[in-house]
């Protein structure tokens, strides 16, 4: 009996010891868990901060105009951005030098908190001449290639870091409802499921192992309903029901949050007439609480003064673009809001914790300065090869009759249209400058460049279609839109854009089609346009979207070196009458029959 008692006691002690060992191991694991370590650092730093320092961390300004020398230090600025305006420097090292100057100013403060430095790199580091410029997101959606989309985001991150940035305002994960919207090309697709897949690929490519020097903080935008406004008006009113928002618009954000996206940008639009910037039910209750988002909710341009000032902070905004005169308005206004009790200190602390958390995740406290060795990678051959493959795979063949494609390399070709030899026109908005370029830019190739490189016969360039080269074997007509960005690209009575081709571009097609020349049309556009009549005239018709800097990739597909792989990311309208309602044709609305269904795309 005594022996049994002793054995039982030993077993009890062994069991207790084993449990204690496991508990100790778990405690040690928790101590070294990176997320827990970061939270402790955040809490410790937050406890040292004054109200002014906290408000400073919630402030984002341009590196020009909004601040003068010393303001980053004295106003405790948390973030700077580069947007349309003066360039940071003459070359990549000059860009880095400007941001190093500002970063050192931030590091010289009492607490030495580094800056987040952001840029609208929406299809490559598109603000820097010579960078690799990818097809806009609508083209990526047409490619359906998640691996290439991830690689494109990785390249964007490297080239952004090489020019001094650690934060990009990308990807746009809107679901466009109407091609009149001037930002259709910034979104991947009208399909929620495809957008989810693209969102995951893009964010994982941008962020990678976030503390690595070749990755950046990503931004899912614009939360929420930006592409679903009535009549496609940028910043207009979205009248979808809560159920429609939940099933069609929120899923990409759920994927973004689950993948650890660092920030979310609020949208310009209203939702049932309430500004999204001030929509507490969606920003705080849905995004932060229900979905568990732990990152930064950032305003869009001048969001503080435009949408309710301290109301937006109470709704859950964590960082404010205090631009165009908003810096003092925001900092003084928010301080007064706290002092009067309108904004709680708990709300301020939550916002600042979110900002600091991302700075720690990025490793900025250990490595705040850019890596000069990355400069050689900007626009490099391996990066451009990824962009060119995306161009090839994004092209959607809508029609191919009379053996028009592929083009024989021994054929005499007349190339028509200004878009055929202009990298600015083929790239659209957000390219070098905000509204894009109408001329060639550094490092890019055009469609004509590619044709000349591949052809074994004569190529004539008839830029305005007036030469009447009717002896050509093939007329390649390249038509499309002028560059635009944001509300400038909306189609309404106040802008210069239409849902159809211009009369001049329709004449390019008619001139050669009516003369009996085999006619191949390439459409360069940020959205589907009404092309029903030109489509009938042409022997072949290709939707090329906005291909970016590697225009010669289009020529390779036309000549048959690669087959067409793209599928429509949007339903294609058959008539301007399709837009008599507040939305256009789309795959989930049976009331309007499109010319081509979502997912359509031919091969040779």
Order of alpha helices (4+ residues) and beta strands (2+ residues): alpha-alpha-alpha-beta-alpha-beta-alpha-beta-alpha-alpha-beta-alpha-beta-beta-alpha-beta-beta-beta-beta-alpha-alpha-beta-alpha-alpha-alpha-beta-beta-alpha-alpha-beta-beta-alpha-beta-alpha-beta-alpha
